[in-house]
Amino acid sequence: MSQFSLQQENPNTGVVKTLIIINVACWLMVQAGIHFFNFDVTDSLALYNYNSDKFRPWQLFSYMFLHDISGFMHIFFNMLGLWMFGTVLERHWGSKRFLSYYMITGIGAGIISMVALTWQLNPMYEGMNAYLANPGYSQFELFVSENMPGSYQNEQVNAFLKNWYYDQANPMYISESIKAVMDIGDMRLNTATVGASGSIFGLLLAFGMLFPNSMVMLLIPPIPMKAKYFVIIFGAIELFSGLRNNIDDNVGHFAHLGGMLFGLILILLWRKKDRANSPYQPYEDLNV
C-alpha cells in the first residue's frame, strides 16, 4: 500500500477543526472589540491594496481569518465550505499538506485580489485625472454617476449637486468637488478585503479535481451534480462576475478565482512530485 493510500485513510481532521475555531474566535473578537471596547482591528488585519497607505505585508495572512461583521452569513457559509470539503481533503492529503494548501491558496487569493483591484480602479483614476484637468458641474455629475452608483450614492452628494446646479458660477463648488473626487478615489483604494473565501474556493477546486465524480448538492437551487461540473459552474460564474468590473459589487470575485488558480498550480506541482516518488503507481489510479 502506497503512502498516498495511507493518507486517504487518515481519520484526522484536526486542522479543519482548528481553522474553524480560529475563524469563529476572530469574528467574535472583532464583534466584541467594536461593540464593547470601541476598537476595530480591521485597519491592521484586513487586506488593503498594495497602493494603499494602509497596506501591510502581514495582511496577506491575517485577512483570511476575518469576516464581515455586519452579518453572520459570510462566516457561516465559509465555515460550512471548510467543513464540507476540508474534512475530506485533510483525510486524503494529511494535515500537513492540507494546511499548506489552505494557506497558500488564501495568500494567492489575496495577491490576485490586489492585482485585480488595481485593474478595476484604472477607469476611475482616468476619470479623476480628466476631472482634475477640467473640473465643472456636468463633469462632476458624470464622475459621480460612474464611480458612486447604486448603494454608494448618498444624500450628501445629491444635495451638493442640487446646490451647485443653482449656483454654477460659485468657485467654492469647484474646490469642494475636487476634494470630493479625491475622497472618492481614496475610499475606493482603501476598501478592505476580508474572509476565507479564497481558500474555500481553492478547496472546492481541489475536491473537484481529486473526486470529480462525487455528487455534491447545490443549496440554491437544491440540485445534485458531479463535483467537476460544480467547480466549472462556480468558476465560470466568478469569472463572468469579475470581468463585468461592476464597481458597485462588493464581492471579491477575483479573490475566489485567485484561490482556484493557486490551488490548480499547487495540485499540478504535487501531481508531478507524487508521480516521481511513485513510479510504479500511475497517479491517475488515485482518482485525481
FENZIWO-V371808 format. One line per field, one symbol per residue. ss: DSSP state (H for helix, E for strand, L for the rest). A space follows every 10 residues. Layout:
ss=???
This chain:
ss=LLHHHHHHLL LLLHHHHHHH HHHHHHHHHH HHHHHHHLLL LHHHHLELLL LLLLLLLLHH HHHHHLLLLL LLHHHHHHHH HHHHHHHHHH HHHLHHHHHH HHHHHHHHHH HHHHHHHHHH HHHHHHHHHH HHHLLLHHHH HHHHHHHLLH HHLLHHHHHH HHHHHLLLLL HHHHHHHHHH HHHHHHHHHL LLELLLHHHH HHHHHHHHHH LLLLEEELLL LLLEEEHHHH HHHHHHHHHH HHHLLLLLLL LLHHHHHHHH HHHHHHHHHH HHHHHHHLLL LLHHHHLL
